[in-house]
Amino acid sequence: MNLKKMSFKHKGLMFIIGLIFIAVLLFGTLSGYIIDLQWFGELGYTEVFFKKIFTQMKFFVPSLLIMFSVFYIYLRSINSYSTKKSGVFISEGENKWRNKIFIIVSFLLSVIFSITFVTEVWYDFLIFINKTPFGLADPIFGYDISFFVFTLPFLKKLYNFVLGIIIIFAIITFIFNAIIFLTPKKTKEDFESESINFKRVNKGAYIDILKAGGRQLSALGGIFFLTLAAGFFLKMFNLLYSPRGMAFGGGYTDIHISLPFYYVYIGLSILIGFSLLLYNKINRKVIIFGPLALILATSISG
Protein backbone atom coordinates (compact mmCIF):
# COMPACT_ATOMS: atom_id res chain seq x y z
CA MET A 1 0.00 0.00 0.00
CA ASN A 2 2.83 2.41 0.85
CA LEU A 3 4.53 1.66 -2.46
CA LYS A 4 1.30 2.45 -4.29
CA LYS A 5 0.94 5.72 -2.40
CA MET A 6 4.53 6.63 -3.18
CA SER A 7 4.01 5.74 -6.83
CA PHE A 8 0.85 7.86 -6.95
CA LYS A 9 2.62 10.81 -5.29
CA HIS A 10 5.58 10.43 -7.66
CA LYS A 11 3.32 10.48 -10.73
CA GLY A 12 1.37 13.44 -9.33
CA LEU A 13 4.58 15.39 -8.72
CA MET A 14 5.82 14.68 -12.25
CA PHE A 15 2.45 15.77 -13.65
CA ILE A 16 2.52 19.05 -11.70
CA ILE A 17 6.13 19.75 -12.76
CA GLY A 18 5.16 19.08 -16.38
CA LEU A 19 2.20 21.47 -16.15
CA ILE A 20 4.37 24.21 -14.60
CA PHE A 21 6.99 23.75 -17.32
CA ILE A 22 4.40 24.00 -20.10
CA ALA A 23 2.74 27.02 -18.42
CA VAL A 24 6.08 28.87 -18.23
CA LEU A 25 6.84 27.88 -21.81
CA LEU A 26 3.50 29.11 -23.10
CA PHE A 27 3.45 32.34 -21.08
CA GLY A 28 5.63 34.31 -23.49
CA THR A 29 3.77 33.02 -26.54
CA LEU A 30 0.32 33.65 -25.06
CA SER A 31 1.25 37.16 -23.92
CA GLY A 32 2.34 37.93 -27.49
CA TYR A 33 -0.98 36.66 -28.84
CA ILE A 34 -2.93 38.77 -26.34
CA ILE A 35 -1.05 41.91 -27.41
CA ASP A 36 -1.67 41.08 -31.08
CA LEU A 37 -5.37 40.50 -30.40
CA GLN A 38 -5.70 43.92 -28.75
CA TRP A 39 -3.83 45.60 -31.62
CA PHE A 40 -5.86 43.88 -34.35
CA GLY A 41 -9.05 44.62 -32.39
CA GLU A 42 -8.30 48.36 -32.25
CA LEU A 43 -7.75 48.36 -36.03
CA GLY A 44 -10.95 46.41 -36.63
CA TYR A 45 -9.13 43.35 -37.99
CA THR A 46 -10.05 40.81 -35.32
CA GLU A 47 -11.17 38.38 -38.02
CA VAL A 48 -7.70 38.52 -39.59
CA PHE A 49 -6.11 37.71 -36.23
CA PHE A 50 -8.25 34.60 -35.72
CA LYS A 51 -7.59 33.54 -39.30
CA LYS A 52 -3.89 33.63 -38.45
CA ILE A 53 -4.48 31.62 -35.24
CA PHE A 54 -6.50 28.92 -37.03
CA THR A 55 -3.85 28.65 -39.75
CA GLN A 56 -1.10 28.27 -37.16
CA MET A 57 -3.11 25.59 -35.36
CA LYS A 58 -3.34 23.64 -38.63
CA PHE A 59 0.46 23.58 -38.64
CA PHE A 60 0.85 23.05 -34.88
CA VAL A 61 -1.02 19.74 -34.56
CA PRO A 62 0.82 17.87 -37.37
CA SER A 63 4.10 19.41 -36.22
CA LEU A 64 3.46 18.23 -32.65
CA LEU A 65 2.73 14.66 -33.79
CA ILE A 66 5.76 14.53 -36.11
CA MET A 67 8.17 16.01 -33.55
CA PHE A 68 6.88 13.71 -30.80
CA SER A 69 7.43 10.69 -33.05
CA VAL A 70 10.93 11.87 -33.97
CA PHE A 71 12.08 12.45 -30.37
CA TYR A 72 10.39 9.32 -29.00
CA ILE A 73 11.83 7.04 -31.69
CA TYR A 74 15.28 8.57 -31.17
CA LEU A 75 15.18 8.08 -27.39
CA ARG A 76 14.03 4.49 -27.81
CA SER A 77 16.75 3.80 -30.36
CA ILE A 78 19.66 5.15 -28.26
CA ASN A 79 18.29 3.29 -25.23
CA SER A 80 18.14 0.03 -27.18
CA TYR A 81 21.57 0.54 -28.74
CA SER A 82 23.39 1.48 -25.52
CA THR A 83 21.75 -1.34 -23.55
CA LYS A 84 22.55 -3.91 -26.22
CA LYS A 85 26.18 -2.83 -26.59
CA SER A 86 26.86 -2.70 -22.84
CA GLY A 87 25.29 -6.10 -22.14
CA VAL A 88 23.57 -4.74 -19.03
CA PHE A 89 20.23 -6.35 -18.17
CA ILE A 90 17.18 -4.07 -17.87
CA SER A 91 14.20 -5.38 -15.91
CA GLU A 92 10.67 -5.07 -17.25
CA GLY A 93 9.81 -2.58 -14.51
CA GLU A 94 12.78 -0.35 -15.32
CA ASN A 95 11.98 -0.63 -19.02
CA LYS A 96 8.44 0.66 -18.39
CA TRP A 97 9.78 3.46 -16.19
CA ARG A 98 12.24 4.52 -18.90
CA ASN A 99 9.47 4.44 -21.50
CA LYS A 100 7.36 6.82 -19.39
CA ILE A 101 10.33 9.19 -19.10
CA PHE A 102 10.84 9.01 -22.87
CA ILE A 103 7.18 9.90 -23.46
CA ILE A 104 7.34 12.90 -21.10
CA VAL A 105 10.64 14.21 -22.52
CA SER A 106 9.44 13.68 -26.10
CA PHE A 107 6.19 15.52 -25.40
CA LEU A 108 7.89 18.51 -23.77
CA LEU A 109 10.47 18.81 -26.56
CA SER A 110 7.82 18.40 -29.25
CA VAL A 111 5.77 21.21 -27.67
CA ILE A 112 8.85 23.49 -27.66
CA PHE A 113 9.77 22.80 -31.28
CA SER A 114 6.15 22.91 -32.49
CA ILE A 115 5.67 26.33 -30.89
CA THR A 116 8.94 27.44 -32.50
CA PHE A 117 7.72 26.18 -35.87
CA VAL A 118 4.33 27.93 -35.77
CA THR A 119 5.82 31.20 -34.52
CA GLU A 120 9.02 31.35 -36.59
CA VAL A 121 8.71 29.09 -39.65
CA TRP A 122 5.02 28.76 -40.53
CA TYR A 123 4.65 32.02 -42.49
CA ASP A 124 7.71 31.36 -44.66
CA PHE A 125 6.46 27.81 -45.23
CA LEU A 126 3.03 29.14 -46.24
CA ILE A 127 4.64 31.50 -48.77
CA PHE A 128 6.93 28.71 -50.00
CA ILE A 129 4.09 26.28 -50.82
CA ASN A 130 2.19 29.06 -52.60
CA LYS A 131 5.14 30.48 -54.57
CA THR A 132 4.81 31.76 -58.13
CA PRO A 133 7.74 32.03 -60.58
CA PHE A 134 8.74 35.52 -61.73
CA GLY A 135 10.10 34.37 -65.08
CA LEU A 136 13.33 36.30 -64.49
CA ALA A 137 16.65 34.72 -63.42
CA ASP A 138 19.48 36.29 -61.43
CA PRO A 139 22.69 36.75 -63.50
CA ILE A 140 25.08 34.98 -61.09
CA PHE A 141 23.42 31.74 -59.98
CA GLY A 142 20.74 31.50 -62.66
CA TYR A 143 17.88 30.94 -60.22
CA ASP A 144 14.44 32.43 -60.78
CA ILE A 145 13.93 35.58 -58.68
CA SER A 146 11.05 33.81 -56.91
CA PHE A 147 13.62 31.51 -55.30
CA PHE A 148 15.11 34.45 -53.36
CA VAL A 149 11.71 35.86 -52.43
CA PHE A 150 9.77 32.70 -51.52
CA THR A 151 12.09 29.69 -51.20
CA LEU A 152 15.34 30.96 -49.68
CA PRO A 153 13.79 32.54 -46.53
CA PHE A 154 11.99 29.26 -45.78
CA LEU A 155 15.10 27.13 -46.38
CA LYS A 156 17.12 29.35 -44.02
CA LYS A 157 14.50 28.99 -41.28
CA LEU A 158 14.30 25.24 -41.91
CA TYR A 159 18.10 24.97 -41.72
CA ASN A 160 18.19 26.65 -38.30
CA PHE A 161 15.26 24.49 -37.16
CA VAL A 162 16.98 21.23 -38.17
CA LEU A 163 20.27 22.39 -36.67
CA GLY A 164 18.49 22.99 -33.36
CA ILE A 165 17.06 19.45 -33.42
CA ILE A 166 20.50 17.94 -34.06
CA ILE A 167 22.01 19.90 -31.16
CA ILE A 168 19.19 18.73 -28.85
CA PHE A 169 19.80 15.15 -30.02
CA ALA A 170 23.49 15.51 -29.12
CA ILE A 171 22.67 16.88 -25.65
CA ILE A 172 20.15 14.07 -25.04
CA THR A 173 22.67 11.45 -26.18
CA PHE A 174 25.40 12.79 -23.92
CA ILE A 175 23.14 13.03 -20.85
CA PHE A 176 21.54 9.62 -21.47
CA ASN A 177 24.85 7.77 -21.81
CA ALA A 178 26.31 9.66 -18.84
CA ILE A 179 23.39 8.50 -16.68
CA ILE A 180 23.77 4.90 -17.86
CA PHE A 181 27.50 5.04 -17.20
CA LEU A 182 27.14 6.42 -13.66
CA THR A 183 24.25 4.22 -12.45
CA PRO A 184 24.91 0.77 -10.87
CA LYS A 185 24.79 -2.14 -13.32
CA LYS A 186 23.05 -5.49 -12.88
CA THR A 187 23.20 -8.71 -14.86
CA LYS A 188 20.24 -10.99 -15.46
CA GLU A 189 21.61 -13.30 -12.75
CA ASP A 190 21.59 -10.43 -10.23
CA PHE A 191 17.88 -9.81 -10.85
CA GLU A 192 17.03 -13.49 -10.58
CA SER A 193 18.96 -13.92 -7.32
CA GLU A 194 17.93 -10.45 -6.01
CA SER A 195 21.57 -9.84 -5.21
CA ILE A 196 22.80 -6.44 -4.14
CA ASN A 197 26.31 -7.21 -5.41
CA PHE A 198 26.78 -5.53 -8.78
CA LYS A 199 30.38 -6.67 -9.32
CA ARG A 200 29.27 -9.39 -11.75
CA VAL A 201 29.04 -6.85 -14.53
CA ASN A 202 32.30 -6.93 -16.44
CA LYS A 203 34.28 -3.70 -16.34
CA GLY A 204 34.28 -3.87 -20.11
CA ALA A 205 30.59 -2.92 -19.98
CA TYR A 206 31.59 0.62 -18.96
CA ILE A 207 33.99 0.83 -21.89
CA ASP A 208 31.25 -0.50 -24.19
CA ILE A 209 28.89 2.23 -22.93
CA LEU A 210 31.48 4.89 -23.74
CA LYS A 211 32.04 3.38 -27.18
CA ALA A 212 28.30 3.21 -27.85
CA GLY A 213 27.88 6.85 -26.82
CA GLY A 214 30.87 7.81 -28.97
CA ARG A 215 29.39 6.10 -32.02
CA GLN A 216 26.04 7.81 -31.46
CA LEU A 217 27.66 11.23 -31.11
CA SER A 218 29.85 10.49 -34.13
CA ALA A 219 26.77 9.74 -36.23
CA LEU A 220 25.12 12.95 -35.02
CA GLY A 221 28.33 14.83 -35.81
CA GLY A 222 28.21 13.44 -39.34
CA ILE A 223 24.62 14.59 -39.79
CA PHE A 224 25.57 17.97 -38.28
CA PHE A 225 28.37 18.58 -40.81
CA LEU A 226 26.20 17.42 -43.72
CA THR A 227 23.57 19.90 -42.54
CA LEU A 228 26.33 22.51 -42.21
CA ALA A 229 27.19 21.90 -45.88
CA ALA A 230 23.59 22.77 -46.75
CA GLY A 231 23.95 25.89 -44.59
CA PHE A 232 27.06 27.01 -46.51
CA PHE A 233 25.15 26.45 -49.75
CA LEU A 234 22.39 28.76 -48.53
CA LYS A 235 24.92 31.35 -47.33
CA MET A 236 26.35 31.59 -50.85
CA PHE A 237 23.27 33.49 -51.90
CA ASN A 238 24.03 36.21 -49.34
CA LEU A 239 26.76 37.36 -51.73
CA LEU A 240 24.00 38.86 -53.88
CA TYR A 241 23.34 41.29 -51.02
CA SER A 242 27.00 42.05 -50.30
CA PRO A 243 27.73 45.71 -49.36
CA ARG A 244 31.51 45.39 -49.84
CA GLY A 245 31.76 46.53 -53.46
CA MET A 246 31.38 49.92 -55.07
CA ALA A 247 27.71 49.10 -55.56
CA PHE A 248 25.30 47.02 -53.49
CA GLY A 249 25.34 43.36 -54.56
CA GLY A 250 27.84 40.72 -55.58
CA GLY A 251 31.09 42.31 -56.76
CA TYR A 252 34.26 40.93 -58.33
CA THR A 253 35.76 39.90 -54.96
CA ASP A 254 32.55 38.21 -53.85
CA ILE A 255 32.15 36.17 -57.04
CA HIS A 256 35.78 35.25 -57.74
CA ILE A 257 37.14 34.86 -54.19
CA SER A 258 34.36 34.44 -51.62
CA LEU A 259 32.18 32.15 -53.75
CA PRO A 260 34.95 29.54 -54.39
CA PHE A 261 35.63 29.49 -50.64
CA TYR A 262 32.01 28.53 -50.04
CA TYR A 263 32.47 25.56 -52.36
CA VAL A 264 35.52 24.59 -50.29
CA TYR A 265 33.44 24.82 -47.09
CA ILE A 266 30.75 22.63 -48.64
CA GLY A 267 33.29 20.04 -49.79
CA LEU A 268 35.05 19.93 -46.41
CA SER A 269 31.75 19.69 -44.53
CA ILE A 270 30.59 16.77 -46.70
CA LEU A 271 33.96 15.02 -46.28
CA ILE A 272 33.92 15.44 -42.50
CA GLY A 273 30.25 14.44 -42.35
CA PHE A 274 30.74 11.12 -44.14
CA SER A 275 33.96 10.51 -42.18
CA LEU A 276 32.05 10.79 -38.92
CA LEU A 277 29.24 8.58 -40.22
CA LEU A 278 31.83 5.96 -41.21
CA TYR A 279 33.60 6.33 -37.85
CA ASN A 280 34.85 2.73 -37.65
CA LYS A 281 35.86 2.34 -41.29
CA ILE A 282 38.04 5.35 -42.09
CA ASN A 283 41.26 6.97 -40.94
CA ARG A 284 40.67 8.70 -37.59
CA LYS A 285 43.00 11.56 -38.63
CA VAL A 286 40.29 12.79 -41.00
CA ILE A 287 37.89 13.04 -38.07
CA ILE A 288 40.42 14.91 -35.93
CA PHE A 289 41.94 17.28 -38.49
CA GLY A 290 38.90 17.70 -40.75
CA PRO A 291 36.98 20.09 -38.45
CA LEU A 292 40.23 21.99 -37.78
CA ALA A 293 40.75 22.44 -41.53
CA LEU A 294 37.19 23.74 -41.88
CA ILE A 295 37.69 26.23 -39.04
CA LEU A 296 41.01 27.36 -40.54
CA ALA A 297 39.47 27.86 -43.99
CA THR A 298 36.60 29.84 -42.48
CA SER A 299 39.03 32.03 -40.52
CA ILE A 300 41.20 32.76 -43.58
CA SER A 301 38.25 33.86 -45.70
CA GLY A 302 36.78 35.94 -42.90
C-alpha positions in Angstrom: 0.0 0.0 0.0 2.8 2.4 0.9 4.5 1.7 -2.5 1.3 2.4 -4.3 0.9 5.7 -2.4 4.5 6.6 -3.2 4.0 5.7 -6.8 0.9 7.9 -6.9 2.6 10.8 -5.3 5.6 10.4 -7.7 3.3 10.5 -10.7 1.4 13.4 -9.3 4.6 15.4 -8.7 5.8 14.7 -12.3 2.4 15.8 -13.7 2.5 19.0 -11.7 6.1 19.8 -12.8 5.2 19.1 -16.4 2.2 21.5 -16.1 4.4 24.2 -14.6 7.0 23.7 -17.3 4.4 24.0 -20.1 2.7 27.0 -18.4 6.1 28.9 -18.2 6.8 27.9 -21.8 3.5 29.1 -23.1 3.5 32.3 -21.1 5.6 34.3 -23.5 3.8 33.0 -26.5 0.3 33.7 -25.1 1.2 37.2 -23.9 2.3 37.9 -27.5 -1.0 36.7 -28.8 -2.9 38.8 -26.3 -1.0 41.9 -27.4 -1.7 41.1 -31.1 -5.4 40.5 -30.4 -5.7 43.9 -28.8 -3.8 45.6 -31.6 -5.9 43.9 -34.3 -9.0 44.6 -32.4 -8.3 48.4 -32.3 -7.8 48.4 -36.0 -10.9 46.4 -36.6 -9.1 43.4 -38.0 -10.0 40.8 -35.3 -11.2 38.4 -38.0 -7.7 38.5 -39.6 -6.1 37.7 -36.2 -8.3 34.6 -35.7 -7.6 33.5 -39.3 -3.9 33.6 -38.5 -4.5 31.6 -35.2 -6.5 28.9 -37.0 -3.9 28.7 -39.7 -1.1 28.3 -37.2 -3.1 25.6 -35.4 -3.3 23.6 -38.6 0.5 23.6 -38.6 0.9 23.1 -34.9 -1.0 19.7 -34.6 0.8 17.9 -37.4 4.1 19.4 -36.2 3.5 18.2 -32.6 2.7 14.7 -33.8 5.8 14.5 -36.1 8.2 16.0 -33.6 6.9 13.7 -30.8 7.4 10.7 -33.0 10.9 11.9 -34.0 12.1 12.5 -30.4 10.4 9.3 -29.0 11.8 7.0 -31.7 15.3 8.6 -31.2 15.2 8.1 -27.4 14.0 4.5 -27.8 16.8 3.8 -30.4 19.7 5.1 -28.3 18.3 3.3 -25.2 18.1 0.0 -27.2 21.6 0.5 -28.7 23.4 1.5 -25.5 21.7 -1.3 -23.5 22.6 -3.9 -26.2 26.2 -2.8 -26.6 26.9 -2.7 -22.8 25.3 -6.1 -22.1 23.6 -4.7 -19.0 20.2 -6.4 -18.2 17.2 -4.1 -17.9 14.2 -5.4 -15.9 10.7 -5.1 -17.2 9.8 -2.6 -14.5 12.8 -0.3 -15.3 12.0 -0.6 -19.0 8.4 0.7 -18.4 9.8 3.5 -16.2 12.2 4.5 -18.9 9.5 4.4 -21.5 7.4 6.8 -19.4 10.3 9.2 -19.1 10.8 9.0 -22.9 7.2 9.9 -23.5 7.3 12.9 -21.1 10.6 14.2 -22.5 9.4 13.7 -26.1 6.2 15.5 -25.4 7.9 18.5 -23.8 10.5 18.8 -26.6 7.8 18.4 -29.3 5.8 21.2 -27.7 8.8 23.5 -27.7 9.8 22.8 -31.3 6.2 22.9 -32.5 5.7 26.3 -30.9 8.9 27.4 -32.5 7.7 26.2 -35.9 4.3 27.9 -35.8 5.8 31.2 -34.5 9.0 31.4 -36.6 8.7 29.1 -39.7 5.0 28.8 -40.5 4.6 32.0 -42.5 7.7 31.4 -44.7 6.5 27.8 -45.2 3.0 29.1 -46.2 4.6 31.5 -48.8 6.9 28.7 -50.0 4.1 26.3 -50.8 2.2 29.1 -52.6 5.1 30.5 -54.6 4.8 31.8 -58.1 7.7 32.0 -60.6 8.7 35.5 -61.7 10.1 34.4 -65.1 13.3 36.3 -64.5 16.6 34.7 -63.4 19.5 36.3 -61.4 22.7 36.7 -63.5 25.1 35.0 -61.1 23.4 31.7 -60.0 20.7 31.5 -62.7 17.9 30.9 -60.2 14.4 32.4 -60.8 13.9 35.6 -58.7 11.0 33.8 -56.9 13.6 31.5 -55.3 15.1 34.5 -53.4 11.7 35.9 -52.4 9.8 32.7 -51.5 12.1 29.7 -51.2 15.3 31.0 -49.7 13.8 32.5 -46.5 12.0 29.3 -45.8 15.1 27.1 -46.4 17.1 29.3 -44.0 14.5 29.0 -41.3 14.3 25.2 -41.9 18.1 25.0 -41.7 18.2 26.6 -38.3 15.3 24.5 -37.2 17.0 21.2 -38.2 20.3 22.4 -36.7 18.5 23.0 -33.4 17.1 19.5 -33.4 20.5 17.9 -34.1 22.0 19.9 -31.2 19.2 18.7 -28.9 19.8 15.2 -30.0 23.5 15.5 -29.1 22.7 16.9 -25.6 20.1 14.1 -25.0 22.7 11.4 -26.2 25.4 12.8 -23.9 23.1 13.0 -20.8 21.5 9.6 -21.5 24.9 7.8 -21.8 26.3 9.7 -18.8 23.4 8.5 -16.7 23.8 4.9 -17.9 27.5 5.0 -17.2 27.1 6.4 -13.7 24.2 4.2 -12.4 24.9 0.8 -10.9 24.8 -2.1 -13.3 23.1 -5.5 -12.9 23.2 -8.7 -14.9 20.2 -11.0 -15.5 21.6 -13.3 -12.7 21.6 -10.4 -10.2 17.9 -9.8 -10.9 17.0 -13.5 -10.6 19.0 -13.9 -7.3 17.9 -10.5 -6.0 21.6 -9.8 -5.2 22.8 -6.4 -4.1 26.3 -7.2 -5.4 26.8 -5.5 -8.8 30.4 -6.7 -9.3 29.3 -9.4 -11.8 29.0 -6.9 -14.5 32.3 -6.9 -16.4 34.3 -3.7 -16.3 34.3 -3.9 -20.1 30.6 -2.9 -20.0 31.6 0.6 -19.0 34.0 0.8 -21.9 31.3 -0.5 -24.2 28.9 2.2 -22.9 31.5 4.9 -23.7 32.0 3.4 -27.2 28.3 3.2 -27.8 27.9 6.8 -26.8 30.9 7.8 -29.0 29.4 6.1 -32.0 26.0 7.8 -31.5 27.7 11.2 -31.1 29.9 10.5 -34.1 26.8 9.7 -36.2 25.1 13.0 -35.0 28.3 14.8 -35.8 28.2 13.4 -39.3 24.6 14.6 -39.8 25.6 18.0 -38.3 28.4 18.6 -40.8 26.2 17.4 -43.7 23.6 19.9 -42.5 26.3 22.5 -42.2 27.2 21.9 -45.9 23.6 22.8 -46.7 24.0 25.9 -44.6 27.1 27.0 -46.5 25.1 26.4 -49.7 22.4 28.8 -48.5 24.9 31.4 -47.3 26.4 31.6 -50.9 23.3 33.5 -51.9 24.0 36.2 -49.3 26.8 37.4 -51.7 24.0 38.9 -53.9 23.3 41.3 -51.0 27.0 42.1 -50.3 27.7 45.7 -49.4 31.5 45.4 -49.8 31.8 46.5 -53.5 31.4 49.9 -55.1 27.7 49.1 -55.6 25.3 47.0 -53.5 25.3 43.4 -54.6 27.8 40.7 -55.6 31.1 42.3 -56.8 34.3 40.9 -58.3 35.8 39.9 -55.0 32.5 38.2 -53.9 32.2 36.2 -57.0 35.8 35.2 -57.7 37.1 34.9 -54.2 34.4 34.4 -51.6 32.2 32.1 -53.8 34.9 29.5 -54.4 35.6 29.5 -50.6 32.0 28.5 -50.0 32.5 25.6 -52.4 35.5 24.6 -50.3 33.4 24.8 -47.1 30.7 22.6 -48.6 33.3 20.0 -49.8 35.0 19.9 -46.4 31.7 19.7 -44.5 30.6 16.8 -46.7 34.0 15.0 -46.3 33.9 15.4 -42.5 30.2 14.4 -42.3 30.7 11.1 -44.1 34.0 10.5 -42.2 32.1 10.8 -38.9 29.2 8.6 -40.2 31.8 6.0 -41.2 33.6 6.3 -37.9 34.8 2.7 -37.7 35.9 2.3 -41.3 38.0 5.4 -42.1 41.3 7.0 -40.9 40.7 8.7 -37.6 43.0 11.6 -38.6 40.3 12.8 -41.0 37.9 13.0 -38.1 40.4 14.9 -35.9 41.9 17.3 -38.5 38.9 17.7 -40.8 37.0 20.1 -38.5 40.2 22.0 -37.8 40.7 22.4 -41.5 37.2 23.7 -41.9 37.7 26.2 -39.0 41.0 27.4 -40.5 39.5 27.9 -44.0 36.6 29.8 -42.5 39.0 32.0 -40.5 41.2 32.8 -43.6 38.2 33.9 -45.7 36.8 35.9 -42.9 
